[in-house]
Amino acid sequence: MTSIKKERMYAIKVMCIYIIIANTLVYVSNYIINSNFKSIDKFIMFGYMKYNIFIAVNSIVIYILIEKYIRIISDLKREIQINEEQYKFAINNTTGGLWCWNADKNHILLPYKWKSILGYEDYELSNSEDNWFKLIHPDDYDYVFKTTYDYMDKKIDKYILEYRMKKKDGTYIWVLDRGQGIWDENDRIIKFMGTYTDITEMKENQISLKQSEEKFKALFNNAGDAIALIQLYDDCMDRYIEINESACERLGYSREELLDMTPYDIRDDKSHDKYKEALMKLNELKCITYETIHITKNGDKIPVEINWHLFEFNNEKVILSIARDITQRKEHSDKLLKIIEENEELLARTIRNDRIKTEFFCNISHEFKTPLNVILGTIQLLNIYKKDDCIEINPEKFNKYIDMGKQNCFRLLRLINNIIDITKIEYDSFEVRYRNYNIINIIESITQSVVEFAKLNEIDIIFDTDIEEKIIFCDADIIERVILNILSNSIKNTDKGGCIWVNLYNKIDYMLITIKDNGIGIPKDKIDTIFNRFTQVDGSLKRKHEGSGVGLSLVKSLVEKHNGEIWVKSEVGVGTQTFIKIPCNNFNNNYEIEEECSYNNNLVEKINIEFSDIYSL
């Protein structure tokens, strides 16, 4: 702009000088003509010379002006040529691609380096619009074509495109194309210039990043664990930044609901201190694992194992929280603990049973040894009397020795029968002989038969029933054995002057038999074990009465053979009451009602056998 003004000033000065000179020549010539030339010939000649001089002056002035602008134009052409060479050098030597599109000539100048990036030599790829569009990927062609001409027509403000261009080997590269247009006063584009940048690596990284993000989102949303990003503010959990589908499903909230909540909203009230402790450890260790309780929207409690990782994101502290439902693990752990407890209990019970068995074998040895010693002593004493003819045998002592031997034989027989029967029951080979019996008569006969034995120890037995006849389908021998065993225990554990009550109650579906005494009673810690095999309330060898510890266990098994029940109530120093519940089985028409004599046979012998361990008798 400054150069044009100078040239204009220069032209104005030349014209001003020309006007001054011209006016001066006209004035001088007119003066000379008016003063000196009177003849017409001289006047014409001088006028001719004046006009020639004027033409010469005009020619000189025009020449000066033309020569000046010729020099300017020449200088401009040289400058343009230099600029074009520099422009071509810049285009061809740029690290990317600087292109120039001359719209009037349909000519696109592509740099050598860009052609080489595409795998071409300079001569192989002509600088034309058609060649440029042919290199565009078919999927991107319409987009590039439309955007380019929309920009040239000024329909859009910026020309920034990303598309693929084909290389000579058939592969494609991604390019970033930026351009700027130059339009004339009629908005017709004159030139269109821009740059190419190879962004293949960036695009591949973007694609890889996008794939990684998609994989992360898929992993994040489809993970079985509840995953969340938690913002940490002033060492307190402020809010959820992101949360996956598993967390929403497990807690019963929507994603939007959880993003408006804080982790404190889903914790158990008892976990507050645990959260504070966990946050303190997290700030120190950056990664921790602990167990807590989550509360669902429905109020259910879920035990979880939480893994926290602390990191910084956008200059803010963020917790990556992974919560795993450990309900099954807890259940398995509880089951394992229960199994361990059961095994420990089983081990303790096994040790206890082994001890009981040891005590039983010790007792059973004593039970065998004692009557055998008595029998052996009796036989030895009788042998002495037999060998020594001078010693007369006192009939009373002789009978006493015989009774002692007989009682101990009964005792051995009772012990052997109990062991055999309990073994048969254990192996399910015990035979029950069911018949139709009047159970009232059976129990009353047994009780009355024992009365005389009880009186010898100054013990009363009282029998009572609320029904005189009750026919049931049962085994009379088993009923006798059960009642005799319980009466034997009552007599053994009741002091002189005591009493035993035998009562029968007729119920709708069963007969209830109770045998109560006011004896020494059973300690509470022993009541639950008296029906166990090999168990005795007094297990010492110095106890008042003998016993192997199998009697009540056998009684319980015999009652259960009739689908019955037996249990005991007792208080130390007050007495013991035994309850026997026998179902009233329907009368069986295939059998006749047994007579009393059929089951009273050998009752005295049975009593002698069952009471054989009561020495005071």
C-alpha positions as CSV (number, residue, x, y, z in Angstrom):
1,M,0.0,0.0,0.0
2,T,2.9,2.4,0.8
3,S,4.6,1.6,-2.5
4,I,1.5,2.5,-4.5
5,K,1.2,5.9,-2.7
6,K,4.8,6.7,-3.6
7,E,4.3,5.8,-7.2
8,R,1.2,8.0,-7.3
9,M,3.1,10.9,-5.8
10,Y,5.9,10.5,-8.3
11,A,3.4,10.6,-11.2
12,I,1.7,13.7,-9.8
13,K,5.1,15.5,-9.5
14,V,6.0,14.6,-13.1
15,M,2.7,15.9,-14.3
16,C,3.1,19.1,-12.3
17,I,6.5,19.7,-13.8
18,Y,5.1,19.0,-17.2
19,I,2.3,21.5,-16.8
20,I,4.7,24.2,-15.6
21,I,7.1,23.6,-18.5
22,A,4.3,23.5,-21.0
23,N,2.7,26.7,-19.7
24,T,6.1,28.4,-19.7
25,L,6.8,27.3,-23.3
26,V,3.4,28.6,-24.4
27,Y,3.9,31.9,-22.7
28,V,7.4,32.4,-24.1
29,S,6.5,31.3,-27.6
30,N,3.5,33.7,-27.6
31,Y,5.7,36.5,-26.4
32,I,8.3,35.9,-29.0
33,I,5.7,35.6,-31.8
34,N,4.0,38.8,-30.8
35,S,7.2,40.7,-30.4
36,N,9.4,39.6,-33.4
37,F,7.4,37.9,-36.1
38,K,5.2,40.2,-38.2
39,S,5.1,38.1,-41.3
40,I,2.8,35.1,-41.6
41,D,5.5,32.7,-42.9
42,K,7.8,33.3,-40.0
43,F,4.8,33.0,-37.7
44,I,3.8,29.6,-39.2
45,M,7.3,28.4,-39.1
46,F,7.8,29.4,-35.5
47,G,4.4,27.8,-34.6
48,Y,5.4,24.6,-36.2
49,M,8.7,24.6,-34.2
50,K,6.7,25.3,-31.0
51,Y,4.4,22.3,-31.5
52,N,7.3,20.0,-32.3
53,I,9.0,21.1,-29.1
54,F,5.8,20.6,-27.2
55,I,5.4,17.0,-28.7
56,A,9.1,16.3,-27.8
57,V,8.5,17.5,-24.2
58,N,5.3,15.3,-24.0
59,S,7.2,12.3,-25.3
60,I,10.0,12.8,-22.8
61,V,7.5,13.0,-20.0
62,I,5.5,10.0,-21.1
63,Y,8.8,8.1,-21.6
64,I,9.9,8.9,-18.1
65,L,6.6,7.7,-16.7
66,I,6.5,4.5,-18.9
67,E,10.1,3.6,-18.2
68,K,9.5,3.9,-14.5
69,Y,6.5,1.5,-14.5
70,I,8.3,-0.9,-16.9
71,R,11.0,-1.2,-14.2
72,I,8.3,-1.7,-11.5
73,I,6.6,-4.4,-13.6
74,S,9.9,-6.2,-14.3
75,D,10.8,-6.1,-10.6
76,L,7.3,-7.5,-9.7
77,K,7.7,-10.4,-12.2
78,R,11.1,-11.3,-10.8
79,E,9.6,-11.2,-7.3
80,I,6.7,-13.3,-8.3
81,Q,9.0,-15.9,-9.9
82,I,11.1,-16.0,-6.8
83,N,8.0,-16.4,-4.6
84,E,6.7,-19.2,-6.7
85,E,10.0,-21.0,-6.5
86,Q,10.1,-20.5,-2.7
87,Y,6.4,-21.6,-2.5
88,K,7.2,-24.8,-4.5
89,F,10.2,-25.4,-2.4
90,A,8.1,-25.0,0.8
91,I,5.3,-27.3,-0.6
92,N,7.7,-30.0,-1.7
93,N,9.9,-30.0,1.4
94,T,7.3,-29.7,4.1
95,T,7.3,-32.6,6.6
96,G,3.6,-33.2,6.0
97,G,1.8,-32.1,2.9
98,L,1.1,-28.5,1.8
99,W,-1.3,-28.4,-1.1
100,C,-2.6,-25.7,-3.4
101,W,-5.7,-26.0,-5.6
102,N,-6.1,-23.5,-8.4
103,A,-9.8,-23.6,-9.1
104,D,-9.6,-21.7,-12.4
105,K,-7.1,-24.2,-13.9
106,N,-8.5,-27.3,-12.1
107,H,-4.9,-27.8,-10.9
108,I,-3.9,-29.2,-7.5
109,L,-0.3,-28.9,-6.5
110,L,0.7,-31.9,-4.3
111,P,4.1,-31.9,-2.6
112,Y,6.7,-34.5,-3.5
113,K,6.9,-35.8,0.0
114,W,3.2,-36.4,0.2
115,K,3.3,-38.3,-3.0
116,S,6.2,-40.4,-1.6
117,I,4.1,-41.0,1.5
118,L,1.5,-42.5,-0.7
119,G,4.2,-44.6,-2.5
120,Y,4.3,-42.6,-5.8
121,E,7.1,-40.9,-7.6
122,D,6.4,-37.3,-8.6
123,Y,5.8,-38.1,-12.3
124,E,3.5,-41.0,-11.5
125,L,0.8,-38.8,-9.9
126,S,-0.4,-35.8,-11.9
127,N,-1.5,-32.7,-10.1
128,S,-5.2,-32.8,-11.0
129,E,-8.5,-32.7,-9.2
130,D,-9.6,-36.0,-10.6
131,N,-6.5,-37.8,-9.4
132,W,-6.9,-36.4,-5.9
133,F,-10.5,-37.6,-5.6
134,K,-9.6,-41.0,-7.0
135,L,-7.3,-41.5,-4.0
136,I,-10.1,-41.1,-1.5
137,H,-11.5,-44.2,0.2
138,P,-14.9,-45.1,-1.4
139,D,-16.7,-45.0,2.0
140,D,-15.4,-41.5,2.6
141,Y,-15.7,-40.1,-1.0
142,D,-19.2,-38.6,-0.7
143,Y,-18.5,-37.0,2.6
144,V,-15.2,-35.4,1.3
145,F,-16.7,-34.3,-2.0
146,K,-19.8,-32.7,-0.4
147,T,-17.8,-31.0,2.4
148,T,-15.2,-29.6,-0.1
149,Y,-17.7,-28.0,-2.4
150,D,-19.9,-26.8,0.5
151,Y,-16.8,-25.0,1.8
152,M,-15.9,-23.6,-1.6
153,D,-19.5,-22.3,-1.9
154,K,-19.2,-20.8,1.6
155,K,-22.0,-23.1,3.0
156,I,-19.7,-24.0,5.9
157,D,-17.1,-21.9,7.7
158,K,-14.2,-24.3,8.3
159,Y,-12.6,-26.9,6.2
160,I,-11.2,-29.7,8.5
161,L,-11.6,-33.3,7.4
162,E,-10.5,-36.7,8.4
163,Y,-10.6,-39.4,5.8
164,R,-8.6,-42.2,4.2
165,M,-6.4,-42.0,1.1
166,K,-5.2,-44.9,-0.9
167,K,-1.6,-45.7,-1.3
168,K,0.1,-47.2,-4.3
169,D,0.2,-50.7,-2.7
170,G,-3.6,-50.6,-2.2
171,T,-3.5,-49.9,1.6
172,Y,-5.0,-46.8,3.1
173,I,-3.7,-44.1,5.5
174,W,-5.7,-41.7,7.6
175,V,-5.2,-38.0,6.8
176,L,-6.1,-34.8,8.5
177,D,-6.9,-32.3,5.8
178,R,-7.1,-28.6,6.8
179,G,-7.8,-25.8,4.2
180,Q,-8.3,-22.1,3.7
181,G,-9.9,-20.6,0.6
182,I,-9.4,-17.3,-1.2
183,W,-12.4,-15.7,-3.0
184,D,-12.8,-12.8,-5.3
185,E,-15.3,-9.9,-5.0
186,N,-18.0,-12.2,-6.6
187,D,-17.5,-14.9,-3.9
188,R,-15.9,-17.1,-6.5
189,I,-13.0,-19.1,-5.1
190,I,-9.7,-18.4,-6.7
191,K,-7.3,-20.5,-4.7
192,F,-7.7,-23.2,-2.1
193,M,-4.7,-24.0,0.1
194,G,-4.2,-26.5,2.9
195,T,-2.2,-29.1,4.6
196,Y,-2.1,-32.9,4.8
197,T,-1.1,-34.7,8.0
198,D,-0.7,-38.4,8.3
199,I,-2.8,-39.4,11.4
200,T,-2.8,-43.1,10.7
201,E,-1.0,-43.9,14.0
202,M,-3.3,-41.5,15.9
203,K,-6.4,-43.1,14.4
204,E,-5.1,-46.6,15.1
205,N,-4.5,-45.5,18.7
206,Q,-8.0,-44.0,18.8
207,I,-9.5,-47.2,17.4
208,S,-7.5,-49.3,19.9
209,L,-8.5,-46.9,22.7
210,K,-12.1,-47.1,21.6
211,Q,-11.9,-50.9,21.5
212,S,-10.3,-50.9,24.9
213,E,-13.0,-48.6,26.2
214,E,-15.7,-50.8,24.8
215,K,-14.0,-53.9,26.3
216,F,-13.6,-52.0,29.6
217,K,-17.3,-51.0,29.6
218,A,-18.3,-54.6,28.7
219,L,-16.1,-55.9,31.5
220,F,-17.3,-53.2,33.8
221,N,-21.0,-53.7,33.2
222,N,-20.9,-57.5,32.8
223,A,-18.6,-58.2,35.8
224,G,-20.2,-60.4,38.4
225,D,-18.9,-58.2,41.2
226,A,-20.3,-54.8,42.0
227,I,-17.8,-52.2,40.7
228,A,-18.0,-48.5,41.4
229,L,-15.9,-45.3,41.1
230,I,-16.2,-43.2,44.3
231,Q,-15.1,-39.6,44.6
232,L,-13.1,-38.9,47.8
233,Y,-13.5,-35.4,49.3
234,D,-11.7,-34.3,52.5
235,D,-11.0,-38.0,53.3
236,C,-14.8,-38.8,53.1
237,M,-16.6,-40.7,50.4
238,D,-18.5,-37.9,48.6
239,R,-20.5,-39.6,45.9
240,Y,-20.5,-42.3,43.2
241,I,-19.0,-41.2,39.9
242,E,-19.8,-44.5,38.0
243,I,-21.4,-47.8,38.9
244,N,-22.0,-51.0,37.0
245,E,-25.1,-53.0,36.3
246,S,-24.2,-55.8,38.8
247,A,-24.2,-53.3,41.6
248,C,-27.6,-52.0,40.5
249,E,-29.1,-55.5,40.3
250,R,-27.6,-56.6,43.6
251,L,-28.6,-53.5,45.6
252,G,-32.0,-53.1,43.9
253,Y,-31.5,-49.5,42.9
254,S,-31.4,-47.9,39.4
255,R,-28.1,-46.4,38.1
256,E,-29.6,-42.9,38.4
257,E,-30.6,-43.5,42.1
258,L,-27.1,-44.8,43.0
259,L,-25.4,-41.9,41.3
260,D,-27.4,-39.5,43.6
261,M,-26.3,-41.5,46.7
262,T,-23.1,-42.0,48.7
263,P,-21.6,-45.2,49.8
264,Y,-22.7,-44.4,53.4
265,D,-26.3,-44.8,52.2
266,I,-25.9,-48.5,51.6
267,R,-23.9,-49.5,54.6
268,D,-25.0,-51.2,57.8
269,D,-25.2,-48.8,60.8
270,K,-22.8,-51.1,62.6
271,S,-20.2,-50.7,59.8
272,H,-19.6,-46.9,60.4
273,D,-16.5,-47.4,62.4
274,K,-15.2,-50.0,60.0
275,Y,-15.6,-47.6,57.1
276,K,-13.6,-44.9,59.0
277,E,-10.9,-47.4,59.8
278,A,-10.8,-48.6,56.2
279,L,-10.5,-45.1,54.8
280,M,-7.6,-44.3,57.2
281,K,-5.8,-47.5,56.0
282,L,-6.6,-46.7,52.3
283,N,-4.9,-43.3,52.5
284,E,-1.8,-45.0,53.9
285,L,-1.7,-48.2,51.9
286,K,-3.5,-47.1,48.7
287,C,-5.1,-50.6,48.4
288,I,-7.0,-52.5,51.0
289,T,-9.4,-55.5,51.3
290,Y,-12.0,-55.8,54.1
291,E,-15.4,-57.3,54.8
292,T,-18.6,-55.4,55.6
293,I,-22.4,-55.5,55.1
294,H,-24.4,-53.8,52.3
295,I,-28.1,-53.0,52.7
296,T,-30.3,-53.4,49.6
297,K,-33.2,-51.2,48.7
298,N,-35.5,-53.8,50.2
299,G,-33.6,-53.8,53.5
300,D,-31.8,-57.2,52.9
301,K,-28.3,-57.5,54.3
302,I,-25.6,-58.8,52.0
303,P,-22.1,-59.8,53.4
304,V,-19.5,-58.5,50.9
305,E,-15.7,-58.5,50.5
306,I,-14.6,-55.0,49.3
307,N,-11.3,-54.3,47.5
308,W,-10.4,-50.6,47.4
309,H,-7.8,-49.0,45.1
310,L,-7.0,-45.3,45.6
311,F,-5.8,-43.2,42.6
312,E,-5.9,-39.7,41.2
313,F,-8.1,-38.7,38.3
314,N,-8.3,-35.1,37.0
315,N,-6.5,-33.9,40.2
316,E,-9.2,-35.6,42.4
317,K,-8.9,-38.6,44.6
318,V,-11.0,-41.5,43.4
319,I,-11.6,-45.0,44.8
320,L,-12.1,-48.0,42.6
321,S,-14.4,-50.2,44.7
322,I,-14.9,-53.9,43.8
323,A,-17.5,-55.5,46.1
324,R,-17.9,-59.3,46.0
325,D,-21.0,-61.1,47.4
326,I,-19.6,-63.6,49.9
327,T,-23.0,-65.0,51.0
328,Q,-22.2,-68.4,49.7
329,R,-18.7,-68.3,51.1
330,K,-20.1,-67.3,54.4
331,E,-22.6,-70.1,54.2
332,H,-19.8,-72.6,53.3
333,S,-17.7,-71.2,56.0
334,D,-20.5,-71.5,58.5
335,K,-21.2,-75.1,57.3
336,L,-17.5,-75.8,57.6
337,L,-17.4,-74.4,61.1
338,K,-20.5,-76.4,61.9
339,I,-18.9,-79.6,60.5
340,I,-15.8,-78.8,62.5
341,E,-17.9,-78.3,65.6
342,E,-19.8,-81.5,64.8
343,N,-16.6,-83.4,64.3
344,E,-15.2,-82.0,67.5
345,E,-18.4,-83.0,69.2
346,L,-18.2,-86.4,67.5
347,L,-14.6,-86.8,68.7
348,A,-15.6,-85.8,72.2
349,R,-18.5,-88.2,72.1
350,T,-16.2,-90.9,70.7
351,I,-13.8,-90.3,73.5
352,R,-16.6,-90.3,76.0
353,N,-18.0,-93.5,74.5
354,D,-14.6,-95.1,74.6
355,R,-14.3,-94.1,78.3
356,I,-17.9,-95.5,78.9
357,K,-17.0,-98.7,77.1
358,T,-13.8,-99.0,79.2
359,E,-15.9,-98.4,82.3
360,F,-18.4,-100.9,81.0
361,F,-15.8,-103.6,80.4
362,C,-14.4,-102.9,83.9
363,N,-18.0,-103.1,85.3
364,I,-18.9,-106.2,83.3
365,S,-15.6,-107.9,84.4
366,H,-16.6,-107.1,88.0
367,E,-20.2,-108.3,87.3
368,F,-18.8,-111.6,86.1
369,K,-16.1,-111.9,88.6
370,T,-18.2,-111.2,91.7
371,P,-20.9,-113.9,91.2
372,L,-18.2,-116.4,90.0
373,N,-16.2,-115.8,93.2
374,V,-19.3,-116.3,95.3
375,I,-20.2,-119.5,93.4
376,L,-16.6,-120.7,93.6
377,G,-16.4,-119.9,97.3
378,T,-19.7,-121.8,97.9
379,I,-18.5,-124.8,96.0
380,Q,-15.1,-124.8,97.9
381,L,-16.9,-124.6,101.2
382,L,-19.2,-127.5,100.4
383,N,-16.2,-129.5,99.3
384,I,-14.6,-128.9,102.7
385,Y,-17.8,-130.2,104.4
386,K,-17.8,-133.1,102.0
387,K,-14.2,-134.1,102.7
388,D,-14.3,-133.6,106.5
389,D,-16.7,-136.3,107.7
390,C,-16.4,-135.0,111.3
391,I,-18.0,-131.7,110.4
392,E,-21.8,-131.8,110.3
393,I,-23.5,-129.6,107.7
394,N,-26.1,-127.2,109.2
395,P,-29.2,-127.5,106.9
396,E,-29.9,-123.8,107.3
397,K,-26.3,-122.8,106.3
398,F,-26.4,-125.3,103.5
399,N,-29.5,-123.8,102.1
400,K,-28.0,-120.3,102.5
401,Y,-25.0,-121.4,100.5
402,I,-27.2,-123.0,97.8
403,D,-29.3,-119.8,97.6
404,M,-26.2,-117.6,97.3
405,G,-24.9,-119.8,94.4
406,K,-28.3,-119.8,92.8
407,Q,-28.7,-116.0,93.1
408,N,-25.4,-115.4,91.5
409,C,-26.2,-117.8,88.7
410,F,-29.3,-115.8,88.1
411,R,-27.2,-112.7,88.1
412,L,-24.9,-114.1,85.5
413,L,-27.8,-115.4,83.5
414,R,-29.5,-111.9,83.6
415,L,-26.2,-110.2,82.5
416,I,-25.7,-112.6,79.6
417,N,-29.4,-112.3,78.5
418,N,-29.1,-108.5,78.5
419,I,-25.9,-108.5,76.4
420,I,-27.4,-111.1,74.0
421,D,-30.7,-109.2,73.6
422,I,-29.1,-105.8,73.2
423,T,-26.8,-107.2,70.5
424,K,-29.8,-108.8,68.7
425,I,-31.6,-105.4,68.8
426,E,-28.5,-103.7,67.4
427,Y,-28.4,-106.1,64.5
428,D,-32.2,-106.0,64.1
429,S,-32.5,-109.8,64.8
430,F,-34.6,-109.5,68.0
431,E,-37.8,-111.4,67.7
432,V,-41.0,-109.9,69.1
433,R,-43.9,-112.3,69.8
434,Y,-47.1,-110.3,69.5
435,R,-50.3,-111.7,70.9
436,N,-53.6,-110.3,72.3
437,Y,-53.1,-109.6,76.0
438,N,-54.9,-107.8,78.8
439,I,-52.1,-105.5,79.6
440,I,-53.8,-104.5,82.9
441,N,-53.5,-108.1,84.2
442,I,-49.9,-108.4,83.1
443,I,-48.7,-105.3,84.9
444,E,-50.8,-106.0,88.0
445,S,-49.5,-109.6,88.3
446,I,-45.9,-108.5,88.0
447,T,-46.4,-105.7,90.6
448,Q,-48.1,-108.1,93.1
449,S,-45.4,-110.6,92.6
450,V,-42.7,-108.0,93.5
451,V,-44.6,-106.7,96.6
452,E,-43.1,-109.5,98.8
453,F,-39.6,-108.8,97.7
454,A,-40.1,-105.1,98.4
455,K,-41.4,-105.7,101.9
456,L,-38.2,-107.5,102.8
457,N,-36.5,-104.1,102.4
458,E,-39.4,-102.4,104.2
459,I,-40.6,-100.7,100.9
460,D,-44.3,-100.5,100.0
461,I,-45.6,-100.9,96.5
462,I,-49.0,-99.5,95.6
463,F,-50.8,-100.4,92.3
464,D,-53.7,-98.4,90.8
465,T,-55.4,-98.3,87.4
466,D,-58.3,-96.3,86.0
467,I,-59.5,-99.3,83.8
468,E,-59.8,-103.0,84.6
469,E,-59.3,-104.4,81.1
470,K,-57.4,-103.3,78.1
471,I,-56.6,-105.8,75.3
472,I,-53.7,-104.8,73.1
473,F,-51.5,-106.5,70.6
474,C,-48.1,-106.9,72.4
475,D,-45.3,-109.2,73.7
476,A,-46.1,-110.1,77.3
477,D,-42.5,-111.2,78.0
478,I,-41.2,-107.8,76.9
479,I,-43.8,-105.9,79.0
480,E,-42.8,-108.1,82.1
481,R,-39.1,-107.5,81.5
482,V,-39.6,-103.7,81.2
483,I,-41.7,-103.4,84.3
484,L,-39.4,-105.7,86.4
485,N,-36.3,-103.7,85.4
486,I,-37.8,-100.4,86.4
487,L,-39.2,-101.8,89.7
488,S,-35.8,-103.3,90.4
489,N,-34.1,-99.9,89.9
490,S,-36.8,-98.3,92.1
491,I,-36.2,-100.8,94.9
492,K,-32.4,-100.5,94.7
493,N,-32.5,-96.7,94.9
494,T,-35.2,-96.4,97.6
495,D,-34.4,-96.4,101.3
496,K,-36.2,-98.4,103.9
497,G,-39.6,-97.0,104.7
498,G,-40.0,-95.7,101.2
499,C,-42.8,-96.3,98.7
500,I,-43.3,-97.2,95.0
501,W,-46.4,-96.3,93.1
502,V,-47.4,-98.1,89.9
503,N,-50.2,-96.4,88.0
504,L,-52.0,-97.2,84.7
505,Y,-53.9,-94.5,82.7
506,N,-56.1,-95.4,79.8
507,K,-55.7,-92.8,77.0
508,I,-57.4,-92.6,73.6
509,D,-54.5,-93.9,71.6
510,Y,-52.2,-95.3,74.2
511,M,-51.7,-96.7,77.7
512,L,-49.6,-94.6,80.1
513,I,-47.7,-96.5,82.7
514,T,-46.0,-94.5,85.5
515,I,-43.7,-96.0,88.2
516,K,-42.8,-93.4,90.9
517,D,-40.6,-93.8,94.0
518,N,-39.4,-91.5,96.7
519,G,-35.9,-92.7,96.5
520,I,-32.5,-90.9,96.2
521,G,-33.3,-89.4,92.7
522,I,-31.1,-88.7,89.7
523,P,-28.9,-85.6,89.2
524,K,-30.1,-83.3,86.4
525,D,-26.9,-83.8,84.4
526,K,-27.5,-87.6,84.4
527,I,-31.1,-87.7,83.4
528,D,-30.5,-87.3,79.6
529,T,-27.9,-90.1,79.7
530,I,-29.5,-92.9,81.8
531,F,-30.9,-94.6,78.7
532,N,-27.6,-94.6,76.9
533,R,-25.8,-97.9,76.6
534,F,-23.2,-98.7,79.2
535,T,-24.2,-95.6,81.3
536,Q,-24.7,-95.7,85.1
537,V,-25.6,-92.9,87.5
538,D,-23.1,-94.3,90.0
539,G,-20.2,-95.8,88.0
540,S,-18.0,-96.6,91.0
541,L,-17.2,-100.1,92.0
542,K,-18.2,-99.3,95.6
543,R,-21.8,-98.4,94.7
544,K,-24.5,-99.7,96.9
545,H,-26.0,-102.1,94.3
546,E,-24.5,-103.9,91.4
547,G,-25.3,-103.3,87.7
548,S,-23.8,-103.4,84.2
549,G,-25.3,-100.2,82.7
550,V,-27.1,-102.0,79.9
551,G,-30.5,-102.5,81.7
552,L,-32.2,-99.1,80.9
553,S,-30.7,-99.0,77.5
554,L,-32.3,-102.4,76.8
555,V,-35.6,-101.2,78.4
556,K,-35.7,-98.2,76.0
557,S,-35.1,-100.4,73.0
558,L,-37.8,-102.9,74.1
559,V,-40.3,-100.1,74.5
560,E,-39.5,-98.7,71.1
561,K,-40.0,-102.2,69.6
562,H,-43.7,-101.6,70.6
563,N,-43.5,-98.1,69.0
564,G,-43.6,-96.7,72.5
565,E,-41.8,-94.0,74.4
566,I,-40.1,-93.9,77.8
567,W,-38.8,-90.9,79.7
568,V,-37.9,-89.9,83.3
569,K,-38.5,-87.0,85.7
570,S,-36.4,-86.9,88.8
571,E,-35.1,-84.7,91.5
572,V,-32.2,-85.6,93.9
573,G,-33.5,-86.3,97.4
574,V,-37.2,-86.3,96.2
575,G,-37.5,-89.4,93.9
576,T,-37.9,-90.6,90.4
577,Q,-40.9,-91.1,88.1
578,T,-40.7,-93.2,85.0
579,F,-43.2,-92.8,82.2
580,I,-43.9,-95.5,79.7
581,K,-46.2,-94.8,76.7
582,I,-47.5,-98.0,74.9
583,P,-49.7,-97.5,71.8
584,C,-53.0,-99.3,71.9
585,N,-52.6,-101.4,68.8
586,N,-55.8,-102.7,67.3
587,F,-57.1,-106.1,68.4
588,N,-55.8,-108.8,66.0
589,N,-58.5,-111.3,65.1
590,N,-56.0,-113.8,64.0
591,Y,-55.0,-114.5,67.6
592,E,-57.1,-115.4,70.6
593,I,-56.9,-113.5,73.9
594,E,-54.1,-115.2,75.9
595,E,-55.0,-116.6,79.4
596,E,-53.3,-115.3,82.4
597,C,-51.6,-118.6,83.1
598,S,-49.9,-118.5,79.7
599,Y,-47.8,-115.6,80.6
600,N,-47.5,-116.1,84.3
601,N,-45.4,-119.2,83.8
602,N,-41.9,-118.9,85.3
603,L,-42.7,-115.4,86.6
604,V,-41.0,-116.1,90.0
605,E,-37.9,-117.3,88.1
606,K,-38.0,-114.1,86.0
607,I,-38.3,-112.0,89.2
608,N,-35.4,-113.9,90.8
609,I,-33.3,-113.3,87.7
610,E,-34.2,-109.6,87.4
611,F,-33.7,-108.9,91.1
612,S,-30.6,-111.0,91.4
613,D,-28.2,-108.0,91.8
614,I,-30.1,-106.8,95.0
615,Y,-27.9,-108.4,97.6
616,S,-29.9,-107.3,100.6
617,L,-32.7,-109.5,99.5
